[in-house]
Amino acid sequence: MKFWKEHASLRVGIIALFFFVGLALVIYGWTMTGRLSGLGLMIVGVILLLSALMVYNKPFQDERRKL
């Protein structure tokens, strides 16, 4: 898929958005000690951080090997 290689500025924007929102959710959830909602926020934050990593790695993925 060449979409991510052709639209570098969109990719950088999405990576930055996912990274900062995910980091903020992890930190905010961490401050909610003893609450189950804090754990949920941290899990969502980690998912967003992993999504940013996935978007970053997408252009470097081999075309023959797709997951």
C-alpha positions in Angstrom: 0.0 0.0 0.0 1.6 3.2 -1.1 -0.8 5.5 0.6 1.4 6.0 3.7 4.5 6.6 1.6 2.8 9.3 -0.5 1.2 11.2 2.3 4.1 11.8 4.7 2.6 14.9 6.4 -0.7 13.1 7.1 1.3 10.2 8.6 3.4 12.5 10.8 0.2 14.3 12.0 -1.5 11.0 12.9 1.6 9.7 14.6 1.9 12.9 16.7 -1.8 12.9 17.6 -1.8 9.2 18.7 1.5 9.6 20.6 0.5 12.7 22.6 -3.1 11.6 23.3 -1.9 8.1 24.3 0.8 9.5 26.5 -1.6 11.9 28.2 -4.1 9.1 28.8 -1.5 6.8 30.3 -0.3 9.6 32.7 -3.8 10.7 33.6 -4.8 7.1 34.2 -1.7 6.5 36.3 -2.8 9.4 38.7 -6.1 7.7 39.3 -4.7 5.2 41.8 -7.1 2.5 43.0 -9.8 3.1 40.4 -10.7 0.7 37.6 -11.4 3.6 35.2 -7.7 4.6 35.6 -6.6 1.2 34.4 -9.0 1.5 31.4 -7.6 4.9 30.5 -4.1 3.5 30.6 -5.0 0.5 28.4 -6.5 2.9 25.9 -3.4 5.0 26.0 -1.2 2.0 25.4 -3.3 1.0 22.5 -2.9 4.5 21.0 0.8 4.4 21.5 1.0 1.0 19.7 -1.2 2.4 16.9 1.3 5.3 16.5 4.1 2.7 16.2 2.1 0.7 13.7 1.5 3.8 11.5 5.2 4.7 11.7 6.2 1.2 10.6 3.6 0.9 7.8 5.7 2.4 5.0 8.7 0.1 5.7 6.6 -3.1 5.6 7.6 -5.4 2.8 5.0 -5.5 0.0 5.1 -9.2 -0.3 4.6 -9.9 3.4 1.2 -8.5 4.6 -0.2 -9.3 8.0 
